């Protein structure tokens, strides 16, 4: 099961706000895709939260775009920032990317973002959101959300 960003926001607004803030703290993040042979590829990427969607925009013909066209599964890691502070924790999103051609949603993205043309645009369908952080300098805490389930919180020392 996979859901769009707006469904995640409706299900877990507090965690969604934290995730958006972590991605909003920096411009560049890390996208993991699958190469033709099934091995992982990581690439830098800018993301946008717009109109209830999490968008991935890419240069035409980029390897990451070609990977997603062939196999839409991805993992997106928020830039951890400088040092080891990671204000707000480590955040990653797993899911599938759906390429968006011409149409109203693409036009809205272009109007807001003004990307250089041509480009690939993908909207995301989430299968997992994970936030990991340190609590009270004692516990490593992982919050795990999957569609249709409440957030699971795991703590370990």
N, C-alpha and C positions, 0 to 999 in steps of 0.2 A: 504494500500500500504506500502511496506517495501523495503528498498534498502540496498545494501552492503556499507561498509565504503568508498570505492573508489568513489561511486556515490555522497555521501555526500561531500567528499573532492572536487570533480569537481563542485558541485553546490555552495558550500560555503567555499572556501579555507581559508579565514581569520578566520572564526569561527572554522573550523576543526583544524587549527594550535593551537588555544587557547585550545581546548578540548584535543588535544594530549599532549600539554605542561602540562596541569593540571594533566592528568593521569600519565605523565612521571615524575612529581615532587616527587611522592611517589610510593612505591612498592605495598602496599596493599590498596584495595578499598572495597566497600560494594556492594554485589550483592543481589538483592531481587528476589525471585522466589515464586511460589505458591505451597503450600503443597497439598496433596491429598484432604483434606477437603476444599480447597480454601483459607485458611488463609495464610498470608504472612510469608516467612522465609527470614531472612537476614543472609548472610555469608560473611566472608572475602574472597578475591580473588585477584590474580594477573592477569593482562591483557597484551596483546601484540598487537601492531599495526605493521603488517607485510604483505608485498605484497598486499596492497590495501584492507586488511581485518582487522577487530577488532576481536581478538581471545580470547576465554575463555578456559583455561585449568584447569582440575580438577582431583583430586585423584579418583581412581576407586571405584565405589560404594558409592561415597559421596552423601549425601542427596540432595545437590544442583544439582548434575548431574542427579539424579533420578527424581527430580522435573522437570528439563528441558526436559527430555525424555518424561515425561507424559504430560506436558504443557509447550511449548517453550517460553512463555512470560516471560520477565525479565525487571528489571530496574537496572541500574548500576550507582552508585554514586561515584564520584572521592573523594579520601581521602581529607578532608578539611585542613589537616595539623594542626600544633600547634596553639593555641590561636585563635583569631578571624579575623586575617588578610585575610585569604583565597586568597592569591595572584592569580589574574586571575579570581576570582569568584568561585562560586559553580557550578559544572557541573554534569549533569546526562544524561544518554542515556536510552531510552526505545526501546524495540524491541522484536524480536524472535531469539532464538538460534537454529542453525541447526547443529546436530552432524555430524562430519566428520570422516569417517572410514578410511581404508587404501586407499592410493592414492597419487597422486603427491602433492596436497596441504598439506596433513598431513606430507608427507616426507619433504617438504620444512620447515614446522614448526619445526619438530624434528631436522633437521639439524641446524637450527638457534638457537633454544631455548635449546635443549638438556634436555628435561624434563625426570624425572624418569619414567620408564615404569613399569606397564601399566598406562594409564591415559585416561580420556575422553577429547575430543577436540571438541569445538563448534565454528563455525563462526557465526557472528551476522548479522542480517538483521534489520536495524534501522526503527523505526516508529516515533521517536521523539528525538531531542537533545535540551536540555535546559541549558542555562547559566544564572545565577543570580549574580548580583554584585551591589555594591553601587557606585554611581557616584557623585562626588563633595560633598561628605558627606551630600547629600540632597535627592537624588533619589534612590529608589530601582529599578533596571533595570532588566528586564527579556527578554532574547532573546530566541525565540522559533522557531525551525525549524522542519518542517514535509516534507516528500518526496513530490515533485511536487509543493511545495509552497515556496515563498521567506521567509526569516527570518522576523518574527514579533517582533518588539521591543516595550515593554510595560514599562512605567515609572510611578512610584507613589511616593508620599511623605509620 
